[in-house]
Amino acid sequence: MLDNFQLTDTLATIAVLVSITLLIYFAVKTLITSNFFQKGVNLYQQKDYKGAEAAFRKVIAINSTNDVVRLFLGDVLKEQGQVAEAKQLYQEVIRRSPKNPQGYLRLATILMQENKQTEAKTNLKKAQELLQKQRQPETAQKIAQLLEQMNTKSI
């Protein structure tokens, strides 16, 4: 009987230690990710695009599910003239998070620069629709105005 209590206590202690270890691991991982992300944002604001790119790539290596970082990395790559890779990242964000209007907006910007007006309009309309659903009518209205200007120019 005493052995069962000792076994139960030992198992409970192991479970607590494993839980604490996992909490510490994830806290450290989150802190490191946050620091690299903030560093990337700061470098981007300072127009140090190479440094920002390196920081954002580190964040993605640590946390591959972060789509906000992919958007920032796309912006950095676009600033460096790596438009094809930026476009790929925006498309990846759209595939991974189809309800995120930022992927559609950023992709539309590149498509407009490439004179692909029809594709750009499609992405702008999708972003506008999502922004309306997400109760961001001011931004959706700005997109509507842009679409109207694009329609006026194409006539």
C-alpha positions in Angstrom: 0.0 0.0 0.0 2.8 2.4 0.9 4.5 1.6 -2.4 1.4 2.8 -4.4 1.5 6.1 -2.6 5.2 6.5 -3.3 4.6 5.6 -7.0 1.7 8.1 -7.2 3.7 10.8 -5.6 6.6 10.2 -7.9 4.4 10.2 -11.0 2.7 13.4 -9.8 6.1 15.0 -9.2 7.3 14.0 -12.7 4.1 15.4 -14.3 4.6 18.7 -12.5 8.2 18.9 -13.5 7.5 18.2 -17.1 4.7 20.8 -17.1 7.0 23.4 -15.6 9.7 22.6 -18.1 7.3 22.9 -21.0 6.1 26.3 -19.7 9.6 27.6 -19.3 10.5 26.3 -22.8 7.5 28.1 -24.4 8.0 31.3 -22.4 11.7 31.5 -23.5 10.7 30.6 -27.1 8.0 33.4 -27.1 10.5 35.9 -25.6 13.1 35.1 -28.2 10.5 35.3 -31.0 9.2 38.6 -29.7 12.7 40.1 -29.5 13.6 39.1 -33.0 10.2 40.4 -34.3 10.7 43.8 -32.5 14.2 44.0 -33.9 12.9 43.3 -37.4 10.3 46.0 -37.1 12.8 48.5 -35.7 15.3 47.8 -38.5 12.5 48.0 -41.1 11.6 51.5 -39.8 15.2 52.5 -40.1 15.2 51.2 -43.7 17.8 48.5 -42.8 16.0 46.0 -45.0 18.8 43.4 -45.0 18.8 43.4 -41.2 15.1 43.3 -41.0 15.0 40.4 -43.4 17.4 38.4 -41.3 15.4 39.1 -38.1 12.0 38.2 -39.7 13.5 35.0 -41.2 14.7 34.0 -37.6 11.2 34.6 -36.3 9.8 32.3 -39.0 12.4 29.7 -38.3 11.3 29.7 -34.6 7.6 30.0 -35.2 6.6 29.0 -38.7 2.9 29.7 -38.2 3.2 33.5 -37.8 1.6 35.1 -40.9 2.1 38.7 -39.6 5.9 38.1 -39.9 5.4 36.7 -43.4 3.6 40.0 -44.4 6.5 42.0 -42.9 9.1 39.8 -44.6 7.2 40.3 -47.9 7.3 44.1 -47.4 11.0 44.0 -46.7 11.7 41.8 -49.8 9.6 44.1 -51.9 11.6 47.1 -50.7 14.8 45.3 -51.8 13.4 44.6 -55.3 12.7 40.9 -54.6 9.1 41.3 -55.8 8.6 37.7 -56.9 9.5 36.3 -53.5 7.4 39.0 -51.8 4.5 38.0 -54.0 5.0 34.4 -53.1 4.9 35.2 -49.4 1.6 37.2 -49.8 0.1 34.3 -51.7 1.2 31.9 -49.0 -0.5 34.1 -46.3 -3.7 34.1 -48.4 -3.6 30.3 -48.6 -2.9 29.9 -44.9 -5.2 32.6 -43.7 -7.8 33.3 -46.3 -9.7 35.7 -44.0 -6.7 38.0 -43.5 -7.3 41.1 -45.8 -3.7 42.2 -45.5 -2.4 39.4 -47.8 -4.9 40.4 -50.5 -4.1 44.1 -50.1 -0.3 43.6 -50.4 -0.7 41.2 -53.3 -3.0 43.7 -55.1 -0.3 46.4 -54.7 2.2 44.3 -56.5 -0.3 43.3 -59.2 -1.0 47.0 -59.9 2.7 47.7 -60.2 2.9 44.8 -62.7 -0.1 46.3 -64.6 -2.3 43.3 -63.9 -5.3 45.4 -63.1 -7.9 42.6 -63.3 -6.1 40.4 -60.8 -5.4 43.5 -58.6 -9.1 44.4 -58.6 -10.1 40.8 -57.7 -7.8 40.9 -54.7 -8.9 44.4 -53.7 -12.6 43.3 -53.8 -11.8 40.3 -51.6 -9.9 42.5 -49.1 -12.8 44.9 -49.1 -15.3 42.2 -48.5 -13.3 40.8 -45.6 -12.8 44.2 -44.1 -16.6 44.8 -44.2 -17.1 41.5 -42.4 -14.5 42.4 -39.8 -16.3 45.7 -39.1 -13.6 47.9 -40.6 -15.8 50.1 -42.8 -13.4 53.0 -43.1 -10.7 50.9 -44.7 -13.2 49.1 -46.8 -14.5 52.5 -48.1 -10.9 53.5 -49.0 -10.6 50.4 -51.1 -14.0 51.1 -52.7 -12.7 54.5 -53.7 -9.5 53.0 -55.1 -11.6 50.5 -57.1 -13.7 53.3 -58.4 -10.6 55.2 -59.6 -9.3 52.1 -61.3 -12.6 51.6 -63.1 -12.7 55.2 -64.2 -9.1 55.0 -65.6 -9.9 51.8 -67.5 -12.9 53.4 -69.3 
